[in-house]
Amino acid sequence: MALDHVEASAGRTVTLEHDFFWSVPGDELHNVPHEPSALTIGSLADSWHQLDGLCSEPERAVAHHLVWLADVLRAIGREAAC
């Protein structure tokens, strides 16, 4: 439903303005009482590269594909809301 909404309002293509983003390491992500000791840099291009072709090669799927998908969906959600 959310992707249908984006398509209806922004069209079938959403141009993502930024590639790089701050990322909190997984072992620190939910340790809310403590500020993360180090941030890493993620890349939407890298996340997309990991997802590209997955439908044609489902045997290479790993759980971390959900993290890469979340990176891309977060960027679409933020860009389409502007």
Backbone as CSV, one residue per row, in Angstrom:
resi,resn,N_x,N_y,N_z,CA_x,CA_y,CA_z,C_x,C_y,C_z
1,MET,0.821,-1.192,0.000,0.000,0.000,0.000,0.866,1.258,0.000
2,ALA,1.945,1.213,0.778,2.825,2.383,0.837,3.495,2.624,-0.514
3,LEU,3.945,1.569,-1.173,4.565,1.736,-2.493,3.547,2.179,-3.531
4,ASP,2.303,1.704,-3.414,1.244,2.176,-4.301,1.030,3.682,-4.124
5,HIS,1.070,4.145,-2.879,0.914,5.566,-2.602,2.048,6.375,-3.234
6,VAL,3.291,5.885,-3.080,4.433,6.585,-3.668,4.276,6.652,-5.180
7,GLU,3.901,5.533,-5.785,3.733,5.507,-7.238,2.647,6.465,-7.682
8,ALA,1.547,6.538,-6.936,0.441,7.427,-7.301,0.833,8.903,-7.176
9,SER,1.678,9.220,-6.197,2.021,10.623,-5.982,3.318,11.044,-6.672
10,ALA,4.295,10.144,-6.747,5.599,10.519,-7.306,5.887,9.863,-8.657
11,GLY,5.083,8.890,-9.037,5.322,8.183,-10.287,6.072,6.879,-10.048
12,ARG,6.319,6.168,-11.117,6.968,4.851,-11.021,8.447,4.938,-10.687
13,THR,9.031,6.110,-10.903,10.458,6.290,-10.658,10.666,7.366,-9.608
14,VAL,11.462,7.044,-8.599,11.843,8.021,-7.581,13.347,8.220,-7.699
15,THR,13.749,9.438,-7.951,15.169,9.753,-8.042,15.691,10.029,-6.637
16,LEU,16.679,9.254,-6.242,17.265,9.439,-4.916,18.441,10.399,-5.032
17,GLU,18.341,11.510,-4.328,19.301,12.597,-4.466,20.658,12.266,-3.845
18,HIS,20.657,11.486,-2.778,21.895,11.218,-2.051,22.229,9.727,-2.108
19,ASP,23.507,9.422,-2.150,23.951,8.030,-2.134,24.371,7.618,-0.729
20,PHE,25.201,8.401,-0.092,25.778,8.012,1.190,24.897,8.413,2.358
21,PHE,24.960,7.613,3.423,24.177,7.878,4.624,24.935,7.364,5.841
22,TRP,24.614,7.928,7.005,25.191,7.446,8.257,24.498,6.154,8.651
23,SER,25.274,5.243,9.174,24.750,3.954,9.603,25.301,3.625,10.989
24,VAL,24.440,3.136,11.855,24.854,2.719,13.194,25.178,1.231,13.135
25,PRO,26.357,0.821,13.604,26.697,-0.599,13.597,25.635,-1.424,14.322
26,GLY,25.360,-2.613,13.786,24.284,-3.460,14.297,24.351,-3.749,15.777
27,ASP,25.545,-3.944,16.322,25.647,-4.273,17.742,25.375,-3.066,18.636
28,GLU,25.330,-1.871,18.074,25.053,-0.664,18.857,23.683,-0.066,18.547
29,LEU,23.019,-0.584,17.540,21.777,0.007,17.045,20.680,0.102,18.101
30,HIS,20.539,-0.916,18.923,19.449,-0.940,19.906,19.926,-0.704,21.331
31,ASN,21.152,-0.301,21.490,21.684,0.021,22.810,21.423,1.501,23.076
32,VAL,20.156,1.834,23.190,19.705,3.228,23.264,20.271,4.003,24.456
33,PRO,20.484,3.384,25.604,21.030,4.176,26.714,22.425,4.739,26.443
34,HIS,23.150,4.160,25.487,24.509,4.613,25.186,24.586,5.140,23.752
35,GLU,25.208,6.286,23.621,25.412,6.847,22.287,26.372,5.939,21.515
36,PRO,26.116,5.729,20.231,27.025,4.872,19.461,28.456,5.404,19.512
37,SER,29.393,4.493,19.664,30.794,4.910,19.747,31.368,5.231,18.369
38,ALA,30.774,4.636,17.338,31.274,4.891,15.985,30.133,4.741,14.995
39,LEU,30.057,5.664,14.081,29.117,5.553,12.978,29.874,5.054,11.755
40,THR,29.174,4.342,10.906,29.780,3.936,9.643,29.034,4.646,8.524
41,ILE,29.542,4.531,7.323,28.908,5.164,6.171,28.365,4.073,5.271
42,GLY,27.083,4.202,4.938,26.453,3.280,4.004,26.289,3.937,2.651
43,SER,26.020,3.123,1.645,25.834,3.618,0.290,24.594,2.972,-0.311
44,LEU,23.667,3.803,-0.787,22.478,3.269,-1.441,22.856,2.497,-2.697
45,ALA,23.872,2.959,-3.405,24.319,2.235,-4.599,24.795,0.838,-4.225
46,ASP,25.535,0.729,-3.129,25.990,-0.587,-2.677,24.818,-1.460,-2.239
47,SER,23.884,-0.881,-1.498,22.714,-1.643,-1.049,21.922,-2.139,-2.256
48,TRP,21.721,-1.258,-3.243,20.977,-1.650,-4.443,21.720,-2.739,-5.211
49,HIS,23.038,-2.604,-5.283,23.850,-3.609,-5.973,23.650,-4.992,-5.340
50,GLN,23.568,-5.036,-4.026,23.345,-6.311,-3.330,21.966,-6.891,-3.655
51,LEU,20.987,-6.026,-3.867,19.616,-6.471,-4.156,19.404,-6.813,-5.627
52,ASP,20.162,-6.167,-6.495,19.986,-6.325,-7.930,20.166,-7.782,-8.347
53,GLY,19.217,-8.289,-9.070,19.290,-9.653,-9.568,18.829,-10.721,-8.598
54,LEU,18.451,-10.317,-7.396,18.045,-11.306,-6.393,16.822,-12.103,-6.835
55,CYS,15.887,-11.469,-7.515,14.685,-12.184,-7.974,15.044,-13.273,-8.986
56,SER,16.062,-13.029,-9.802,16.452,-14.036,-10.783,17.396,-15.088,-10.199
57,GLU,17.944,-14.807,-9.018,18.831,-15.759,-8.350,18.446,-15.899,-6.884
58,PRO,17.239,-16.405,-6.588,16.772,-16.467,-5.203,17.629,-17.343,-4.295
59,GLU,18.407,-18.245,-4.867,19.255,-19.120,-4.054,20.386,-18.364,-3.356
60,ARG,20.665,-17.144,-3.789,21.725,-16.369,-3.130,21.189,-15.462,-2.015
61,ALA,19.907,-15.564,-1.721,19.303,-14.717,-0.690,19.863,-15.057,0.694
62,VAL,20.147,-14.019,1.447,20.567,-14.138,2.841,19.737,-13.144,3.655
63,ALA,19.689,-13.333,4.940,18.879,-12.462,5.799,19.288,-10.994,5.683
64,HIS,20.563,-10.722,5.446,21.022,-9.334,5.380,20.441,-8.583,4.184
65,HIS,19.883,-9.307,3.213,19.201,-8.621,2.113,18.070,-7.735,2.644
66,LEU,17.474,-8.119,3.756,16.425,-7.288,4.358,16.985,-5.957,4.851
67,VAL,18.211,-5.958,5.338,18.851,-4.716,5.787,19.117,-3.819,4.584
68,TRP,19.642,-4.393,3.503,19.889,-3.597,2.295,18.582,-3.062,1.723
69,LEU,17.524,-3.882,1.751,16.214,-3.426,1.284,15.706,-2.281,2.155
70,ALA,15.908,-2.380,3.455,15.481,-1.312,4.370,16.203,-0.002,4.066
71,ASP,17.494,-0.082,3.732,18.239,1.131,3.355,17.554,1.828,2.181
72,VAL,17.222,1.047,1.159,16.612,1.602,-0.051,15.202,2.108,0.228
73,LEU,14.407,1.332,0.956,13.032,1.759,1.265,13.019,3.025,2.113
74,ARG,13.941,3.138,3.064,14.013,4.349,3.890,14.287,5.558,3.003
75,ALA,15.224,5.418,2.066,15.564,6.535,1.176,14.372,6.900,0.288
76,ILE,13.673,5.913,-0.237,12.481,6.197,-1.055,11.426,6.912,-0.237
77,GLY,11.196,6.435,0.964,10.201,7.063,1.838,10.529,8.503,2.145
78,ARG,11.787,8.784,2.391,12.193,10.170,2.701,12.125,11.059,1.465
79,GLU,12.585,10.544,0.336,12.604,11.349,-0.894,11.189,11.602,-1.408
80,ALA,10.338,10.587,-1.362,8.975,10.733,-1.878,8.147,11.648,-1.002
81,ALA,8.520,11.801,0.263,7.760,12.657,1.181,8.048,14.138,0.953
82,CYS,9.133,14.436,0.231,9.508,15.845,0.010,8.631,16.526,-0.997
